[in-house]
Amino acid sequence: MQGKGRKDRSVPLWRTTANLIRNWKRRLDYGGKENFLFPNRGGGCMARSNVTQRLEFAVSASAERYPQLARRSISAPHTICHTTAMHLLQSGVDISVIALWLGQ
């Protein structure tokens, strides 16, 4: 993954998340680097606008069950990064490690 300044970033995953991704790759018949984990309609790399659109769709669908989400401002990727960083911090991960993962 590339972060600010197009620097390569490592993204920490919980074991359950890694298992879900492995299953997703099997479902996609994922062939390697030439394929994208979350492709756009044409099979290419998703643009930032595609990610934002998918997040808006997910928030809208979730707001039907959790109406308080409709009143929140949720934007990709900032909210996702912030939420992940807070979960990591609350789980006891050192803040300097979190800063490195986020490219700070």
Phi, psi and chi 1 to 4 in degrees:
 res  aa     phi    psi   chi1   chi2   chi3   chi4
   1 MET       -  143.7  176.6  174.8  149.5      -
   2 GLN  -106.3  138.1  -72.3 -173.4  -18.3      -
   3 GLY  -108.2 -153.3      -      -      -      -
   4 LYS   -54.6  140.2  -75.1 -172.6 -148.8  172.0
   5 GLY    66.8   20.8      -      -      -      -
   6 ARG    56.1   30.3  -60.6 -146.9 -177.7  -92.9
   7 LYS   -81.1  142.5  -65.2  178.0 -173.5  172.1
   8 ASP   -68.5  138.8  -74.5  -24.0      -      -
   9 ARG  -126.9  145.5  -59.6  -75.4  178.6 -130.1
  10 SER   -97.0  140.2  -65.0      -      -      -
  11 VAL  -115.8  117.9 -179.9      -      -      -
  12 PRO   -72.0  139.8   26.4  -32.1      -      -
  13 LEU  -126.3  140.6  -61.2  174.4      -      -
  14 TRP   -72.3  154.8  -77.7  -84.3      -      -
  15 ARG   -55.3  -42.4 -169.5  169.4  -68.5  132.4
  16 THR   -63.9  -37.5   53.1      -      -      -
  17 THR   -66.1  -44.4  -54.9      -      -      -
  18 ALA   -60.1  -39.8      -      -      -      -
  19 ASN   -65.1  -41.5  -71.9  -25.1      -      -
  20 LEU   -62.3  -40.4  -73.7  168.7      -      -
  21 ILE   -66.4  -41.9  -70.0  172.9      -      -
  22 ARG   -58.3  -44.9  -85.2 -170.9 -144.6   97.5
  23 ASN   -63.8  -40.5  -69.5  -24.8      -      -
  24 TRP   -62.7  -43.0  177.1 -111.5      -      -
  25 LYS   -62.3  -39.0  -73.6  166.8   70.0  172.1
  26 ARG   -63.8  -41.2  -85.0 -171.2 -135.5  110.1
  27 ARG   -63.0  -37.2 -115.1  177.9  108.8 -174.9
  28 LEU   -80.7   -7.4  -70.6  175.1      -      -
  29 ASP    55.4   50.0 -167.5   26.0      -      -
  30 TYR   -61.8  121.2 -167.9   75.9      -      -
  31 GLY   -98.3   -2.7      -      -      -      -
  32 GLY   128.0 -152.7      -      -      -      -
  33 LYS   -63.3  -28.4  -73.0 -168.4  175.6 -158.7
  34 GLU   -74.2  -13.1   66.3  -82.6   -3.8      -
  35 ASN  -104.9  150.9  -65.3  -32.7      -      -
  36 PHE  -104.2  142.7  -62.9   98.0      -      -
  37 LEU   -63.7  -38.4 -169.7   57.3      -      -
  38 PHE  -127.2   81.4  -57.7  105.9      -      -
  39 PRO   -73.5  157.3   26.3  -31.9      -      -
  40 ASN   -79.4 -175.9   63.6   18.0      -      -
  41 ARG   -56.0  -35.0 -130.7 -179.2  -88.0 -179.3
  42 GLY   -88.4    2.3      -      -      -      -
  43 GLY    90.8   -1.2      -      -      -      -
  44 GLY   -88.4 -171.8      -      -      -      -
  45 CYS   -70.8  134.4 -179.6      -      -      -
  46 MET   -68.5  137.3  -72.7 -178.7   79.5      -
  47 ALA   -83.4  164.2      -      -      -      -
  48 ARG   -55.4  -38.2 -173.5 -179.4 -178.9  120.9
  49 SER   -65.3  -34.0   60.2      -      -      -
  50 ASN   -63.6  -42.6  -63.9  129.9      -      -
  51 VAL   -63.9  -45.2  175.0      -      -      -
  52 THR   -60.4  -44.4  -59.5      -      -      -
  53 GLN   -61.4  -44.3 -178.2 -176.2   41.5      -
  54 ARG   -65.8  -38.6  -60.8  -52.2  -58.5  163.5
  55 LEU   -64.4  -43.9 -179.8   63.3      -      -
  56 GLU   -59.9  -40.1  -73.2  172.1   -0.7      -
  57 PHE   -63.5  -44.8  177.8   74.9      -      -
  58 ALA   -65.1  -41.4      -      -      -      -
  59 VAL   -64.9  -43.0  169.8      -      -      -
  60 SER   -61.1  -44.9  177.2      -      -      -
  61 ALA   -66.0  -39.5      -      -      -      -
  62 SER   -70.4  -30.6  -62.5      -      -      -
  63 ALA   -64.9  -21.5      -      -      -      -
  64 GLU   -65.0  -36.6  -68.6  178.4   19.2      -
  65 ARG   -89.1  -33.8 -176.5  167.6 -179.9 -173.2
  66 TYR  -122.6   82.8  -56.6  101.0      -      -
  67 PRO   -55.3  -25.6  -19.6   28.2      -      -
  68 GLN   -63.5  -22.1   66.6  -87.8   22.2      -
  69 LEU   -66.0  -30.6  -74.3  176.8      -      -
  70 ALA   -64.3  -24.7      -      -      -      -
  71 ARG   -91.1   -4.3  -63.2 -174.9  -63.7  -86.8
  72 ARG   -97.2  150.1  -53.0 -110.2  -12.3 -120.2
  73 SER   -95.5  108.6  173.8      -      -      -
  74 ILE  -119.9  114.7  -60.7  174.7      -      -
  75 SER  -125.9  141.1   62.0      -      -      -
  76 ALA   -88.1  147.4      -      -      -      -
  77 PRO   -94.0   -1.4   32.7  -33.1      -      -
  78 HIS   -56.9  -49.9  174.6   75.6      -      -
  79 THR   -63.0  -40.6  -59.1      -      -      -
  80 ILE   -65.1  -45.1  -66.4  170.0      -      -
  81 CYS   -62.1  -44.8  -72.7      -      -      -
  82 HIS   -62.7  -46.1  176.8   78.2      -      -
  83 THR   -62.2  -45.0  -58.2      -      -      -
  84 THR   -62.4  -43.9  -58.5      -      -      -
  85 ALA   -60.4  -41.8      -      -      -      -
  86 MET   -66.3  -40.8  -67.3  -53.9  -62.9      -
  87 HIS   -62.2  -43.0  -75.7  -53.1      -      -
  88 LEU   -63.0  -44.3  -69.8  168.3      -      -
  89 LEU   -61.5  -45.5 -171.5   60.4      -      -
  90 GLN   -67.2  -21.6  -68.6  167.4   -3.6      -
  91 SER   -87.2   -0.3  -63.5      -      -      -
  92 GLY    97.1    8.2      -      -      -      -
  93 VAL   -73.1  135.4  176.1      -      -      -
  94 ASP   -60.8  137.7 -174.5   80.3      -      -
  95 ILE   -62.7  -30.9 -163.7  160.1      -      -
  96 SER   -68.5  -32.5   60.6      -      -      -
  97 VAL   -68.6  -42.8  172.7      -      -      -
  98 ILE   -61.0  -43.3  -63.5  168.7      -      -
  99 ALA   -60.9  -40.2      -      -      -      -
 100 LEU   -64.2  -42.9  -73.4  171.7      -      -
 101 TRP   -62.4  -36.2  -77.8  -29.3      -      -
 102 LEU   -85.6   -5.9  -62.9  176.9      -      -
 103 GLY    80.1   27.7      -      -      -      -
 104 GLN   -90.2      -  -57.4  -62.9  -42.7      -
